[in-house]
Amino acid sequence: MRNYLYNIVPNLEPFDYTLHHDNQFINQEWVLINGIEDAKAMYVFKPNNELVISENDKVTKTRWSFINSNFLSITTEDGIVLIKAFYKDKDVLVLNQKASEDYSFFINATNYKASINNKDDVQKYLKEKYLKKASELIAEHEFYYIQHSKEYGPCTTKELFKKVKERAVNAYCLIRDVNETDYTKKLRIIDLLQEV
């Protein structure tokens, strides 16, 4: 898993105060996944600049503040540390201590029903999250379809499903992605239904 985490570093989106602060950062339960096998640590950045860190049964309260752009400062036992913040997406936060190659990876457990206590839980979380994301992307993607030897579309997957439900389109009609030129893949609407 370590290799996977470090492979996402080049694709990170810098923290943007206007986009991320209120909706994706404050009052979220960020579970630190570095070293989760040894100890579970959860970070909650409060709006009053308080940082609450829960590690196993121990709760530590410290301070954090927004500096500029995507830099934060966090008060630790060793003093104030400058941290650069990034997102992989709204549920994966990455913090990097300035002038360091060390990254801390967090996942947002705020709306996740299961507990995240070990590497297997992290993998399950990421799998569920990305399957859901893929499903949402497929639902909005557009396709052409052939019915009665005539091509129609483009239609989103949602629209195709609605047409099938209303019996306006046969579920066995061939479809093609809007980026493809022909139907050689022999994909049918029913094949999409099974994936979403």
KOLNUGU-219801 format. One line per 3 residues: number of its first residue (from 1); their letters; for each residue x, y, z of C-alpha. Coordinates in steps of 0.02 Angstrom, whole numbers, plus 32768, in hexadecimal, padded with zeros to 4 digits. Example, Ala and Ser with C-alpha at 12.3 -4.5 7.8 and 13.67 -1.06 7.14 Angstrom:
BEGIN
1 = AS = 8267 7F1F 8186 ~ 82AC 7FCB 8165
***
This chain:
BEGIN
1 = MRN = 8000 8000 8000 ~ 8092 8075 8021 ~ 80C3 8072 7F68
4 = YLY = 800F 809A 7F36 ~ 800B 812F 7FAC ~ 80AF 8178 7F70
7 = NIV = 807B 815D 7EBA ~ 7FEA 81D7 7ED0 ~ 805C 8265 7F0C
10 = PNL = 807F 82AD 7E5D ~ 7FC3 82B8 7E3C ~ 7F92 8315 7ED9
13 = EPF = 7F2A 83B4 7ED4 ~ 7F6C 8440 7F43 ~ 7EFE 8475 7FD4
16 = DYT = 7E96 850B 7FA0 ~ 7E4B 856B 8032 ~ 7DB0 85A5 7FD2
19 = LHH = 7D8A 84F7 7F8E ~ 7DBE 8483 801A ~ 7DBE 84DA 80C3
22 = DNQ = 7D05 84DC 80F1 ~ 7CC3 8444 8093 ~ 7D53 83C8 8092
25 = FIN = 7DC7 83F4 8121 ~ 7D76 843C 81BD ~ 7D21 83C4 8238
28 = QEW = 7D4A 832C 81CE ~ 7D8A 828C 821F ~ 7E32 8270 81CA
31 = VLI = 7E7B 81C4 81EF ~ 7F38 81BC 81DC ~ 7F61 8121 8177
34 = NGI = 801E 8129 8188 ~ 8044 80AD 8214 ~ 7F8D 807C 822F
37 = EDA = 7FC4 7FCA 8258 ~ 801F 800E 82F2 ~ 7FA2 8091 832C
40 = KAM = 7F03 80E1 82EE ~ 7F0D 819F 82EB ~ 7E7F 8214 82BA
43 = YVF = 7E95 82CE 829C ~ 7E07 834D 82A3 ~ 7E2F 8400 8270
46 = KPN = 7DB4 846F 82CD ~ 7D7B 851C 828D ~ 7DC3 8571 8328
49 = NEL = 7E72 8536 82F2 ~ 7E72 84A8 836E ~ 7EB6 8401 8331
52 = VIS = 7E74 8369 838D ~ 7EDD 82CC 8378 ~ 7E97 8228 83B9
55 = END = 7F15 819B 83BE ~ 7ECE 80F9 8401 ~ 7E80 8137 84A5
58 = KVT = 7EED 81D2 84BA ~ 7EAC 827D 8484 ~ 7F24 830C 8464
61 = KTR = 7EED 83BE 843F ~ 7F63 8434 83E5 ~ 7F5A 84C8 836E
64 = WSF = 7F5C 84DC 82B3 ~ 7F4C 8574 8243 ~ 7F3B 859B 818C
67 = INS = 7FD1 85FD 814D ~ 7FB8 8619 8092 ~ 7F99 85BD 7FF1
70 = NFL = 7FA4 8507 8028 ~ 8011 8519 80C3 ~ 7FDA 84F7 8175
73 = SIT = 8038 8501 8217 ~ 8020 847E 829E ~ 8060 848F 834E
76 = TED = 80B8 83F0 8388 ~ 8120 83C1 841F ~ 81B9 83F9 83BB
79 = GIV = 8170 84A3 838E ~ 8114 84E7 82F6 ~ 8120 847E 8258
82 = LIK = 80F6 84BF 81AA ~ 808B 8445 8148 ~ 805A 8447 8091
85 = AFY = 7FAD 83FE 8075 ~ 7F6E 83A1 7FDB ~ 7ED7 833D 7FA5
88 = KDK = 7ECA 82A3 7F39 ~ 7E10 82C2 7F3D ~ 7D96 82F9 7FC3
91 = DVL = 7DB6 825C 802A ~ 7E73 824F 8024 ~ 7EDB 82D6 8078
94 = VLN = 7F98 82D8 806E ~ 8006 8342 80DF ~ 80BE 8360 80BD
97 = QKA = 8134 83B3 8138 ~ 818D 8442 80E0 ~ 8238 8412 809A
100 = SED = 8218 8359 80BB ~ 81F4 82C0 8051 ~ 8183 8279 80D9
103 = YSF = 80CA 8277 80B2 ~ 803A 8253 8128 ~ 7FA3 8205 80D4
106 = FIN = 7EF5 8218 811C ~ 7E4B 81D7 80E9 ~ 7DA9 822C 8116
109 = ATN = 7D45 81B8 8187 ~ 7CBF 8238 81B2 ~ 7C33 81E8 814E
112 = YKA = 7C79 8138 8149 ~ 7C11 80BD 81AD ~ 7C96 8039 81CF
115 = SIN = 7D2B 804F 8241 ~ 7DD9 8067 81F5 ~ 7E57 8013 8267
118 = NKD = 7ED5 7FBB 81F8 ~ 7F1B 7FA8 8147 ~ 7E8D 7F33 8111
121 = DVQ = 7E0B 7FB4 8149 ~ 7E67 803A 80E5 ~ 7E69 7FCD 8049
124 = KYL = 7DB0 7FA7 805E ~ 7D8A 8061 8072 ~ 7DED 8090 7FD5
127 = KEK = 7DA0 8002 7F70 ~ 7CED 8034 7FA0 ~ 7D12 80EC 7F82
130 = YLK = 7D5C 80D4 7ED5 ~ 7CD9 8056 7E9F ~ 7C55 80D7 7ECF
133 = KAS = 7CB4 815F 7E72 ~ 7CC3 80F0 7DD6 ~ 7C0A 80C9 7DE1
136 = ELI = 7BE1 8183 7DE9 ~ 7C51 81A8 7D54 ~ 7BFE 811D 7CEF
139 = AEH = 7B51 8160 7D1C ~ 7B7B 820A 7CCF ~ 7BDC 81C8 7C39
142 = EFY = 7B8A 81D1 7B8D ~ 7B6A 814A 7B0E ~ 7B18 8134 7A64
145 = YIQ = 7AA6 809F 7A4A ~ 7A5D 8041 79B6 ~ 79A7 800F 79B3
148 = HSK = 7949 7FD3 7919 ~ 79E4 7FF1 78AE ~ 79EA 80AA 78DC
151 = EYG = 7A67 8104 794C ~ 7A2A 8173 79DA ~ 7A82 81DE 7A5B
154 = PCT = 7AEC 820F 7AAB ~ 7A96 81E2 7B50 ~ 7ADD 81D6 7BFE
157 = TKE = 7ADB 812C 7C52 ~ 7A50 816D 7CC4 ~ 79E8 819D 7C2E
160 = LFK = 7A04 80F3 7BDE ~ 79CE 809B 7C7D ~ 7931 8106 7C84
163 = KVK = 7908 80DB 7BCF ~ 791F 8022 7BF4 ~ 78B1 802D 7C8E
166 = ERA = 7829 8086 7C2A ~ 783E 8003 7BA1 ~ 7868 8087 7B20
169 = VNA = 790E 802F 7AFE ~ 793D 7F78 7B02 ~ 79C2 7F4F 7B84
172 = YCL = 7A1C 7EE3 7B02 ~ 7A3B 7F75 7A8A ~ 7AF0 7F8F 7A5B
175 = IRD = 7B42 802C 7A9E ~ 7BE3 8088 7A7A ~ 7C42 8107 7AE0
178 = VNE = 7C39 81B9 7A9C ~ 7CF5 81AF 7A80 ~ 7CE9 8113 7A14
181 = TDY = 7CBE 810C 795C ~ 7C6B 8061 7950 ~ 7C17 7FD4 79AF
184 = TKK = 7CA3 7F53 79A1 ~ 7CAD 7F3E 7A5F ~ 7BFB 7EF9 7A59
187 = LRI = 7BCE 7F4D 7AFF ~ 7B14 7F4A 7B28 ~ 7AAB 7FB4 7B9E
190 = IDL = 7A91 7F1B 7C0C ~ 7B4F 7F0D 7C1F ~ 7B51 7FBD 7C67
193 = LQE = 7AC2 7F92 7CDC ~ 7B2B 7F07 7D27 ~ 7BBD 7F7E 7D48
196 = V = 7B5E 8009 7D9E
***
